[in-house]
Amino acid sequence: MPEPRQHRPLSVARQLLILQLVVFTVMVVAAGALFIVDERREADRATSREVIEIADTIARFPEVAEGISAGDPVGTLQERAEEVRAATGVDFVVVMTEDAIRLTHPTPEEIGRPFTGNTESARAGETFAETYTGSLGPSIRAVAPVYGQDEELVGFVSVGVTRQRIWQGFLDGLPTIIGVVAAGVAVSAAGAYLIARRLRRQTLGLDPRQLRLLYEHHDAVLHSIGEGLLVFGTDASSQPRIDVINDEARRLLEVPSDRAARFDDLPETLRELARRGDDVRDEMHVTGNRVLVVNSDAVLWEGRRLGAVVTLRDHTELQNVLGELDSVRGFAESLRTQAHESANRLHTIVTMVELGRTDEAVSFATHELALSQSLMDRLTTAVREPALVALLLGKSSDASTRGVALTVTEDTALESTPPMSTGDLVTLVGNLVDNAIDASRASDDPWVEVAIRQEGSTMVVEVADSGPGMTAETLAHATQRGYSTKSDHHGLGLALVSQVVNRYRGTVHTESSLASMVVVEIPMGPGRDGTES
């Protein structure tokens, strides 16, 4: 047997549409019914006022009192009553004596018979209306007293409209009422449809169960994933806003967890990415203390862009490891090159000894060693940090193998311990020198000059090169964030330099006095945590 077909649950928008249609229809129909009841009551009240006015007017005619007193021998009152009845549209005009004997009636056979109704209030001088079932059936009738010339009661006048005529008049106006009710239902249905359509776009056509599961899974995923997650939407002015931020993203971006995340809490580079809405892969962004790998994907619905999903991965430790690996790789390459050069020099020295030119062999062998040893001795004496000495010696050798003349100035000296950790010091100087070496190779005579000295309570690092130089705007852009590729000579290095400088409350700027120069100044006082470095 075929399996029973499972019906898909109705979406939230469709359920809302159905509920709104039911509620609106019931409300409009109920309002229409109340309106009909009220209209019928108003028709009765209007009929009562009308017959009272007509009866009271007829009772004031002098000929009516005279005709009652004379007993209407020639039927004058009957003729006048029928004329009034035809002119006013009422169903009967009955003129009667003081004893309530009819003198006029739409049905001639009823003339001379007793009036079937109440006259007590009229005898007391009051014109009144009542609903009564008489010879013509149920009707709304008014009874007015008729007085003679001496103000004595001589009879009564009764004017009435049958219920049948009132109902017929109401039925004649009913199509208009029904049309108004139908128009109300139609307008309500159109409004409900538009609301449901908008809600469908906002809920993506999901049913309540799917929305509940989506929220539960969304909440669980946000707290469980190890990557930072940001979801951007747009506000009424089409400006990006943060719709979702998970715990890891708050930690990486240092956004307080005790309040809602604001767009201004994000680094400028992420704000720019959110404004552009670009899809990016493994793009490097540098914050105050971290290097982040950023991926961004657009959120689309029916071809319309709703926002973007951005993931963040902490690349700081990996970047440090890669930096150390680059240094080791550079040292290894330098050693390989030096080994190659040493082999060439050794062959040259051996040959010179075999030729009996020992003095020249000794001079040739000790010249390069003396230069290297002189630089090592000078740096070891002037700079107290062994890691910095090793870094400068390694960079000097690396620059030499790449055809760049690297010089450490004579005034390089640090009287005190550097105001930062060894790792940050290596990051700062190493990236400045690497960028300078890369930039200098664009010139015909590449050179790099490094100066590290202490001026009062400030450590100054100056790195100049023969490259094209940087404007203040270029430096600001390069220190703000890194690039995913080294399309220019800045790369990620200057962003990491800026990160270290900001960490220790320093400054970085360019100087155009000597080709291209980057100057970093770091206070020698308390470190970033307030303790002595």
C-alpha positions as CSV (number, residue, x, y, z in Angstrom):
1,M,0.0,0.0,0.0
2,P,1.3,3.5,-0.8
3,E,2.4,5.5,2.2
4,P,0.0,8.2,3.3
5,R,1.1,11.6,2.0
6,Q,2.4,13.8,4.7
7,H,1.1,17.4,4.5
8,R,3.7,20.1,5.1
9,P,2.8,22.3,8.1
10,L,1.5,25.7,7.3
11,S,4.0,28.5,7.5
12,V,3.7,31.2,10.1
13,A,2.7,33.7,7.4
14,R,-0.1,31.4,6.1
15,Q,-1.4,30.6,9.6
16,L,-1.5,34.3,10.4
17,L,-3.3,35.0,7.1
18,I,-6.0,32.4,7.9
19,L,-6.4,33.6,11.5
20,Q,-6.6,37.2,10.4
21,L,-9.2,36.4,7.7
22,V,-11.3,34.5,10.3
23,V,-11.0,37.2,12.9
24,F,-11.6,40.1,10.5
25,T,-14.5,38.3,8.9
26,V,-16.2,37.6,12.2
27,M,-15.6,41.1,13.4
28,V,-16.9,42.7,10.2
29,V,-19.9,40.4,10.0
30,A,-20.6,41.0,13.7
31,A,-20.3,44.7,13.2
32,G,-22.6,44.5,10.2
33,A,-25.2,42.5,12.3
34,L,-25.1,45.1,15.1
35,F,-25.4,47.8,12.4
36,I,-28.5,46.1,11.0
37,V,-30.1,45.8,14.4
38,D,-29.3,49.4,15.2
39,E,-30.6,50.5,11.8
40,R,-33.9,48.7,12.4
41,R,-34.3,50.3,15.8
42,E,-33.5,53.7,14.3
43,A,-36.1,53.0,11.6
44,D,-38.7,52.4,14.4
45,R,-37.7,55.6,16.2
46,A,-37.8,57.6,13.0
47,T,-41.2,56.2,12.1
48,S,-42.5,57.1,15.6
49,R,-41.3,60.6,15.3
50,E,-42.8,60.9,11.8
51,V,-46.3,59.6,12.7
52,I,-46.3,61.8,15.9
53,E,-45.6,64.9,13.8
54,I,-48.2,64.0,11.2
55,A,-50.9,63.2,13.8
56,D,-50.2,66.3,15.7
57,T,-50.4,68.4,12.6
58,I,-53.7,66.9,11.4
59,A,-55.2,67.4,14.9
60,R,-54.6,71.2,14.7
61,F,-56.6,71.6,11.4
62,P,-59.9,73.5,12.3
63,E,-61.9,71.5,9.8
64,V,-60.9,68.3,11.6
65,A,-62.5,69.4,14.9
66,E,-65.5,70.8,13.0
67,G,-65.9,67.5,11.0
68,I,-65.8,65.4,14.2
69,S,-68.3,67.6,15.9
70,A,-70.6,67.3,12.9
71,G,-70.1,63.6,12.6
72,D,-68.7,64.0,9.0
73,P,-72.1,63.6,7.3
74,V,-70.8,64.0,3.7
75,G,-67.4,62.2,4.1
76,T,-65.2,65.3,3.9
77,L,-62.9,64.0,6.6
78,Q,-62.5,60.6,4.9
79,E,-61.5,62.4,1.7
80,R,-59.0,64.7,3.4
81,A,-57.6,61.7,5.4
82,E,-57.0,59.7,2.3
83,E,-55.2,62.7,0.7
84,V,-52.9,63.1,3.7
85,R,-52.3,59.4,3.7
86,A,-51.3,59.4,0.1
87,A,-49.1,62.5,0.4
88,T,-47.2,61.4,3.5
89,G,-46.8,57.7,2.6
90,V,-48.3,56.4,5.9
91,D,-50.6,53.4,5.9
92,F,-53.6,54.9,7.7
93,V,-55.0,58.2,9.0
94,V,-58.0,57.5,11.3
95,V,-60.1,60.3,12.7
96,M,-62.4,59.3,15.6
97,T,-64.9,60.7,18.0
98,E,-64.3,61.3,21.7
99,D,-65.8,57.8,22.1
100,A,-63.1,56.3,19.8
101,I,-65.6,55.6,16.9
102,R,-63.8,55.7,13.6
103,L,-65.0,58.5,11.2
104,T,-62.2,57.7,8.6
105,H,-60.3,54.6,7.6
106,P,-58.4,53.2,4.6
107,T,-60.9,50.3,4.6
108,P,-64.3,51.9,4.3
109,E,-66.0,48.9,6.1
110,E,-64.1,49.9,9.3
111,I,-65.8,53.3,9.4
112,G,-68.2,53.5,12.3
113,R,-66.5,50.8,14.2
114,P,-64.6,51.3,17.5
115,F,-60.9,52.2,17.3
116,T,-58.7,49.2,18.3
117,G,-55.9,51.0,20.2
118,N,-55.1,53.0,23.3
119,T,-56.4,56.6,23.8
120,E,-55.7,57.1,27.5
121,S,-52.6,59.3,27.1
122,A,-54.3,61.3,24.3
123,R,-57.3,62.0,26.6
124,A,-54.8,63.4,29.1
125,G,-53.6,65.8,26.3
126,E,-50.5,64.0,25.2
127,T,-49.6,62.9,21.7
128,F,-48.0,59.5,21.9
129,A,-46.8,56.6,19.8
130,E,-47.1,52.9,20.3
131,T,-46.7,49.6,18.6
132,Y,-50.1,47.9,18.3
133,T,-51.8,45.2,16.2
134,G,-54.9,46.6,14.7
135,S,-57.2,45.9,11.8
136,L,-54.3,46.3,9.3
137,G,-51.9,44.2,11.3
138,P,-48.9,45.2,13.6
139,S,-48.1,48.9,13.2
140,I,-46.4,51.9,14.8
141,R,-49.1,54.4,15.4
142,A,-49.5,57.8,17.0
143,V,-52.6,59.2,18.7
144,A,-53.2,62.9,19.1
145,P,-56.1,64.7,20.8
146,V,-58.4,67.0,18.8
147,Y,-59.8,70.1,20.6
148,G,-62.7,72.3,19.6
149,Q,-62.9,76.1,19.7
150,D,-63.6,76.1,23.4
151,E,-60.6,73.8,24.0
152,E,-62.8,70.9,24.8
153,L,-61.7,67.4,23.7
154,V,-63.9,66.4,20.7
155,G,-62.0,63.4,19.3
156,F,-58.7,61.9,18.3
157,V,-56.5,61.4,15.2
158,S,-54.4,58.3,14.7
159,V,-51.6,58.0,12.1
160,G,-49.7,54.8,11.6
161,V,-47.3,52.8,9.5
162,T,-47.5,49.0,9.4
163,R,-44.5,46.9,10.4
164,Q,-44.6,45.3,6.9
165,R,-44.0,48.7,5.3
166,I,-41.2,49.5,7.7
167,W,-39.6,46.1,7.1
168,Q,-39.9,46.5,3.4
169,G,-38.1,49.9,3.6
170,F,-35.4,48.3,5.7
171,L,-35.0,45.5,3.1
172,D,-34.7,48.1,0.3
173,G,-31.6,49.5,2.1
174,L,-30.2,46.2,3.1
175,P,-28.1,45.7,-0.1
176,T,-26.2,48.9,0.7
177,I,-25.5,47.6,4.2
178,I,-24.4,44.2,2.8
179,G,-22.2,46.0,0.3
180,V,-20.5,48.0,3.0
181,V,-19.9,44.8,5.0
182,A,-18.6,43.0,2.0
183,A,-16.3,45.9,1.2
184,G,-15.0,45.8,4.8
185,V,-14.3,42.1,4.5
186,A,-12.5,42.6,1.2
187,V,-10.4,45.4,2.6
188,S,-9.6,43.3,5.7
189,A,-8.7,40.3,3.5
190,A,-6.4,42.5,1.4
191,G,-4.7,44.0,4.5
192,A,-4.3,40.5,6.0
193,Y,-2.7,39.2,2.7
194,L,-0.3,42.1,2.6
195,I,0.7,41.6,6.2
196,A,1.1,37.8,5.6
197,R,3.2,38.5,2.5
198,R,5.5,40.8,4.4
199,L,5.7,38.3,7.3
200,R,6.5,35.5,4.9
201,R,9.5,37.5,3.6
202,Q,10.7,38.1,7.1
203,T,10.2,34.5,8.3
204,L,11.5,33.0,5.0
205,G,8.3,31.0,4.6
206,L,9.1,28.8,7.6
207,D,6.5,27.1,9.9
208,P,6.5,27.6,13.7
209,R,8.3,24.3,14.3
210,Q,11.0,25.1,11.9
211,L,11.4,28.5,13.4
212,R,11.7,27.0,16.9
213,L,14.2,24.4,15.8
214,L,16.1,27.1,13.9
215,Y,16.3,29.2,17.0
216,E,17.3,26.3,19.2
217,H,20.0,25.1,16.8
218,H,21.1,28.7,16.1
219,D,21.6,29.3,19.9
220,A,23.4,26.0,20.4
221,V,25.7,26.6,17.4
222,L,26.6,30.1,18.4
223,H,27.8,29.0,21.8
224,S,29.6,25.8,20.7
225,I,31.6,26.8,17.6
226,G,35.2,27.8,18.2
227,E,35.3,30.5,15.6
228,G,34.0,34.1,16.0
229,L,30.8,34.7,14.2
230,L,29.2,38.0,13.2
231,V,26.0,38.4,11.2
232,F,25.3,41.8,9.7
233,G,21.9,43.1,8.6
234,T,20.8,46.5,7.5
235,D,18.8,49.1,9.2
236,A,16.1,51.4,7.8
237,S,18.8,53.7,6.3
238,S,20.5,50.7,4.6
239,Q,23.5,51.0,7.0
240,P,24.9,47.7,8.3
241,R,24.2,46.7,11.9
242,I,25.2,43.8,14.1
243,D,22.3,41.3,14.2
244,V,24.3,38.4,15.8
245,I,27.6,38.1,17.6
246,N,28.7,35.0,19.4
247,D,30.9,34.6,22.6
248,E,34.1,33.9,20.6
249,A,33.6,37.0,18.5
250,R,33.1,39.1,21.6
251,R,36.3,37.7,23.0
252,L,38.4,38.2,19.9
253,L,37.1,41.7,19.3
254,E,37.1,42.6,23.0
255,V,33.4,43.5,22.9
256,P,31.8,43.7,26.4
257,S,29.5,40.8,27.1
258,D,27.2,42.7,29.5
259,R,25.5,44.8,26.8
260,A,24.4,44.6,23.2
261,A,27.2,44.9,20.6
262,R,27.3,48.1,18.7
263,F,28.6,48.6,15.2
264,D,31.1,51.2,16.5
265,D,32.6,48.5,18.7
266,L,34.2,46.8,15.7
267,P,37.6,47.7,14.3
268,E,37.5,50.0,11.4
269,T,38.6,47.3,8.9
270,L,35.6,45.1,9.8
271,R,33.3,48.1,9.6
272,E,34.6,48.8,6.1
273,L,34.1,45.2,5.1
274,A,30.5,45.3,6.4
275,R,29.8,48.4,4.4
276,R,31.2,47.0,1.2
277,G,29.6,43.7,1.6
278,D,32.3,41.9,-0.3
279,D,32.8,38.1,-0.2
280,V,36.3,37.5,1.1
281,R,38.4,34.5,1.9
282,D,41.2,34.2,4.5
283,E,41.7,38.0,4.6
284,M,44.1,39.2,7.4
285,H,42.8,41.9,9.8
286,V,44.8,43.3,12.7
287,T,43.1,44.5,15.8
288,G,44.8,46.1,18.8
289,N,46.1,42.7,20.2
290,R,45.3,40.1,17.6
291,V,45.8,39.0,14.0
292,L,42.5,37.6,12.7
293,V,41.7,35.6,9.6
294,V,38.4,36.8,8.2
295,N,35.9,35.2,5.8
296,S,32.7,36.9,4.7
297,D,29.7,35.6,2.7
298,A,26.6,37.4,1.6
299,V,23.1,36.3,2.9
300,L,20.7,36.2,-0.1
301,W,17.0,35.6,-0.2
302,E,15.2,35.4,-3.6
303,G,18.1,37.3,-5.2
304,R,18.0,40.1,-2.6
305,R,20.9,40.8,-0.3
306,L,19.9,40.7,3.4
307,G,23.3,41.0,5.0
308,A,26.5,39.1,5.5
309,V,28.0,36.3,7.7
310,V,31.5,36.9,8.9
311,T,33.7,34.4,10.6
312,L,36.8,35.2,12.6
313,R,39.8,32.9,13.4
314,D,42.5,33.9,15.8
315,H,45.8,33.9,13.8
316,T,47.9,35.6,16.4
317,E,49.8,32.6,17.8
318,L,50.1,31.1,14.3
319,Q,51.5,34.4,13.0
320,N,54.1,34.4,15.8
321,V,55.0,30.8,14.9
322,L,55.2,31.7,11.2
323,G,57.4,34.7,12.1
324,E,59.7,32.5,14.0
325,L,59.7,30.0,11.2
326,D,60.5,32.7,8.7
327,S,63.4,33.8,10.9
328,V,64.7,30.2,11.1
329,R,64.3,29.8,7.4
330,G,66.2,33.0,6.9
331,F,69.0,31.8,9.2
332,A,69.1,28.5,7.4
333,E,69.3,30.2,4.0
334,S,72.0,32.5,5.4
335,L,74.0,29.6,6.7
336,R,73.7,27.7,3.4
337,T,74.9,30.8,1.5
338,Q,77.7,31.3,4.0
339,A,78.7,27.7,3.8
340,H,78.8,28.1,0.0
341,E,80.9,31.3,0.3
342,S,83.1,29.7,3.0
343,A,83.8,26.8,0.7
344,N,84.8,29.2,-2.1
345,R,87.0,31.2,0.3
346,L,88.6,28.0,1.7
347,H,89.5,26.8,-1.8
348,T,91.0,30.2,-2.5
349,I,93.0,30.2,0.7
350,V,94.3,26.6,0.1
351,T,95.3,27.5,-3.4
352,M,97.1,30.7,-2.2
353,V,99.0,28.6,0.4
354,E,100.0,26.0,-2.2
355,L,101.3,28.9,-4.3
356,G,103.5,30.0,-1.4
357,R,101.6,33.3,-0.8
358,T,100.8,32.7,2.8
359,D,100.7,36.3,3.9
360,E,98.0,37.1,1.4
361,A,96.1,33.9,2.4
362,V,96.1,35.0,6.1
363,S,95.0,38.5,5.2
364,F,92.2,37.3,3.0
365,A,91.0,34.8,5.6
366,T,90.8,37.2,8.5
367,H,89.3,40.3,6.7
368,E,85.7,39.1,6.6
369,L,85.9,37.5,10.0
370,A,87.2,40.8,11.4
371,L,84.3,42.8,10.0
372,S,81.7,40.3,11.3
373,Q,83.4,40.1,14.7
374,S,83.7,43.9,14.9
375,L,79.9,44.2,14.3
376,M,79.1,41.5,16.8
377,D,81.4,43.0,19.5
378,R,79.9,46.5,19.0
379,L,76.3,45.3,19.2
380,T,76.9,43.0,22.2
381,T,78.5,45.9,24.1
382,A,75.9,48.6,23.1
383,V,72.7,46.5,23.2
384,R,71.8,44.5,26.3
385,E,69.2,42.3,24.7
386,P,70.9,39.1,23.2
387,A,67.9,38.3,21.0
388,L,68.1,41.8,19.4
389,V,71.8,41.3,18.8
390,A,71.2,37.9,17.1
391,L,68.3,39.4,15.1
392,L,70.4,42.3,13.7
393,L,73.4,40.0,12.9
394,G,71.1,37.6,11.1
395,K,69.3,40.3,9.2
396,S,72.7,41.8,8.2
397,S,73.8,38.4,6.8
398,D,70.4,37.9,5.1
399,A,70.5,41.3,3.5
400,S,74.0,40.7,2.2
401,T,73.0,37.5,0.5
402,R,70.1,39.3,-1.1
403,G,72.3,42.0,-2.5
404,V,71.3,44.7,0.1
405,A,73.8,46.6,2.1
406,L,72.5,46.7,5.7
407,T,74.2,49.0,8.1
408,V,73.7,49.3,11.9
409,T,74.5,52.9,12.8
410,E,77.3,53.7,15.2
411,D,75.0,55.4,17.7
412,T,72.9,52.2,18.1
413,A,72.9,51.6,21.9
414,L,70.4,50.9,24.7
415,E,71.5,51.8,28.2
416,S,68.4,50.2,29.8
417,T,66.5,46.9,29.2
418,P,64.0,47.4,26.3
419,P,60.5,48.3,27.5
420,M,58.9,45.2,26.0
421,S,59.0,41.5,25.9
422,T,61.7,39.7,23.8
423,G,59.0,38.4,21.4
424,D,57.5,41.9,20.8
425,L,60.9,43.4,20.3
426,V,61.8,40.8,17.7
427,T,58.4,41.4,16.0
428,L,58.9,45.2,16.0
429,V,62.5,45.3,14.7
430,G,62.3,42.2,12.5
431,N,59.3,43.4,10.5
432,L,60.6,46.9,10.1
433,V,63.9,45.5,8.7
434,D,62.2,43.0,6.5
435,N,59.9,45.6,5.0
436,A,62.9,47.9,4.4
437,I,64.9,45.1,2.7
438,D,61.9,44.3,0.4
439,A,61.4,48.0,-0.4
440,S,65.1,48.8,-1.0
441,R,65.4,46.1,-3.7
442,A,63.3,48.3,-6.0
443,S,66.3,50.7,-6.3
444,D,69.5,50.4,-8.3
445,D,71.7,50.6,-5.2
446,P,69.8,48.9,-2.4
447,W,70.7,49.7,1.1
448,V,69.1,49.7,4.6
449,E,70.2,51.6,7.7
450,V,69.1,50.6,11.2
451,A,69.4,52.7,14.4
452,I,68.2,51.7,17.8
453,R,69.0,54.1,20.6
454,Q,67.7,55.6,23.8
455,E,66.7,59.2,24.0
456,G,66.0,60.1,27.6
457,S,63.1,57.9,28.6
458,T,62.2,56.8,25.1
459,M,63.5,53.9,22.9
460,V,63.8,55.1,19.3
461,V,63.9,52.6,16.4
462,E,64.8,54.1,13.0
463,V,64.9,52.0,9.8
464,A,65.7,53.8,6.6
465,D,66.0,52.3,3.1
466,S,66.6,53.3,-0.5
467,G,63.1,52.4,-1.5
468,P,60.4,54.7,-2.9
469,G,59.2,55.7,0.6
470,M,55.7,56.0,2.1
471,T,53.4,59.0,2.6
472,A,51.7,59.4,6.0
473,E,48.4,58.2,4.4
474,T,50.1,55.0,3.1
475,L,51.7,54.3,6.4
476,A,48.3,54.8,8.2
477,H,46.7,52.4,5.8
478,A,49.5,49.8,6.1
479,T,49.5,50.0,9.9
480,Q,45.8,49.7,10.1
481,R,45.5,46.3,8.6
482,G,47.5,43.8,6.6
483,Y,47.0,42.4,3.1
484,S,46.1,38.9,2.1
485,T,49.0,39.0,-0.4
486,K,52.1,41.1,-0.6
487,S,51.0,43.2,-3.6
488,D,53.2,46.0,-2.2
489,H,56.1,46.0,0.2
490,H,54.1,46.6,3.3
491,G,52.4,43.2,3.7
492,L,51.3,42.3,7.2
493,G,54.5,43.5,8.8
494,L,53.6,47.1,9.4
495,A,50.3,46.1,10.9
496,L,52.0,43.9,13.4
497,V,54.5,46.7,14.1
498,S,51.5,49.0,14.8
499,Q,50.0,46.4,17.1
500,V,53.2,46.3,19.2
501,V,53.5,50.1,19.2
502,N,49.9,50.5,20.4
503,R,50.4,47.8,23.0
504,Y,53.2,49.8,24.6
505,R,51.7,53.3,24.0
506,G,54.2,54.3,21.4
507,T,54.1,56.1,18.1
508,V,55.1,55.3,14.5
509,H,55.6,57.8,11.7
510,T,57.6,58.4,8.6
511,E,60.5,60.7,8.0
512,S,61.5,62.0,4.5
513,S,64.9,63.4,5.5
514,L,66.7,60.3,4.6
515,A,65.2,58.6,1.5
516,S,62.5,56.4,3.1
517,M,62.5,56.1,6.9
518,V,60.1,54.7,9.5
519,V,60.5,55.9,13.1
520,V,59.1,54.2,16.1
521,E,59.2,55.7,19.6
522,I,58.4,53.6,22.7
523,P,58.3,55.0,26.3
524,M,60.8,53.3,28.6
525,G,58.5,53.7,31.6
526,P,55.8,51.3,32.8
527,G,54.6,48.6,30.5
528,R,51.0,48.3,29.2
529,D,49.9,46.6,32.4
530,G,51.2,49.3,34.5
531,T,54.2,47.4,35.8
532,E,57.9,48.1,35.2
533,S,59.2,46.4,32.1
